[in-house]
Amino acid sequence: MVTIPPDLLNDVRDLLYAHLDSIGRELFYAGEGPVLERDPAQYAEIFERLDKVRSLLNMAGWAGGLDAPTEIQVDLDEYGTVLEAAVERRLRIDRDVFREIDRVDAGRARRGEPPIRDAVTARLNALQVFLATVRTADQTS
């Protein structure tokens, strides 16, 4: 069991949405090929991950807001793999953004927008710590 704390819940919700989108694209491409050669079993694992992401979003609150929980307890035996994959995906994206952070912040400055270096750094650090917590808790369960 792991707790998703209040300061990470919105980020986790966002990355679950991104993971949901990724699973949707995977589902779309799984259906390519001749219709007569399709087997329902080829979709089983994709639907299982989809159901787990939907369940996590149900726990986290789909839209956030005032009625959303402030933190949630996640059973890693049930959701660990999906949660870990979603966090890893977000970390890859944030690391890519961070590699270009000087260029990104320069563009934001030209548009009169505030820099995002500190926010991206804080999110990267928080997600890395959370991922380590998930992995450690998963190993002990």
N, C-alpha and C positions, 0 to 999 in steps of 0.2 A: 504494500500500500504506500502511496506517495501523495502528499498534499500539493496541489497547485496553489501557491499563495496569491493573495490579492494583487500584488504588483506584477505578476506574470499572467494572470488569467486572461486579460484582453489580448496579450500577445499569443497565448496558447490558442485562444478562440480564433484569432486571425490565421494562425498557421494551420489550424484544423480546416478552415475554409479553403485554404490553398491546397491542402492535402485532398480534400473532397474534390476539388477541381481536377487535380492530377489523376485521381481514381476514375473520375468521369471520362477523362480522355483515354485512359487505359481501357475502360469498358467499351468505349467507342471503337478503338482499334482492335480489340479482341474479336469484334464482330465482322472484321474484314474477311474476305475470301468467299468462296462459294457457299450459298445458303445450305445446300444439302450436306456439306461437310462440317457444319457447326454442331458442336456437342455442348449441351448445357453444363457439363462438368468443367469446361474451360472457363466458365464464368464464376464458379463456386468460390474460389479464393478471393476474387475481386469483390463479389457481393459480401463476403465475410468482412473484409476490410472496410467496405462502405458502411455496413451496419455498425461496426465499431466506432467509426468516425461520427456517424449520426448519433450514436448513443453518448459519446463524449460531448458532442455539441448540445444534446439534451441536458446533460448534467451541468455544463458550463453556462447554459442559456444562449440561445441562438443569436440574440441581438444585444446581449449585455444590458445595459440600462439599470434602472433602479430596482427592478424585480429579479435581476440576475444574482446568483450567489456571489459572495465575496471570495470564497475559496472552495475548492472541491477535493474530495478524497477519490483517488483513482486506484483501482485494483490492478496492479501490474501483471498479475497472472492473466487477466482478461484483456487488458488494453495496452500493456507495456510495449509490444512490438509496434503498434500503430502510433502510439504517442512518441516513441523514440524516433521512428521514421519521419514524423511530422516535424519534430524539433530539429533533426539533422538537416532536413530540407531547408528549413528557415535559416539555419546557421550557414549553409552553403550560399544562400542568397545574400545574407547580410555580410558575409566575408567578401563576396564579389563587390557589393556596394562599397565596403570599407576600402578595398584596393583602389577604388576610384574616388575616394571621399574628397580629396583636394579639388578635383575637377567638378564633382557634384556640388560641393559647397561654393565654388567660384561661380557656377551657373546660378545657384540659388541667390547669391549676393547680387548678381547682375539683375535679377528679377525682384530684388528687394525682399527676399525671403530669408529667414534665419538659417544659420548652418545646422546641419544634422549630425555632425561628427560626434558630439557628446551623447546624443540620443542613441545613435547606432552603436557606439562603444558600450554604453550601459546595457543595451539590449543584448549585444553579443556576450558580454560578461555574464549577465543574468541567465541567459539561455544555456551557456556552457556549464555553469554551476548546476542549473536544473537538470541538464542532460546527465551530468556526472552523478547527481543524486538519484535519478531514475535508474541508471545502470547499476549503481551500488545497491539500491533497494531491490532491484530485480534479481541480483545475484544472491541476496540473502533470503529471498522469499522461496 
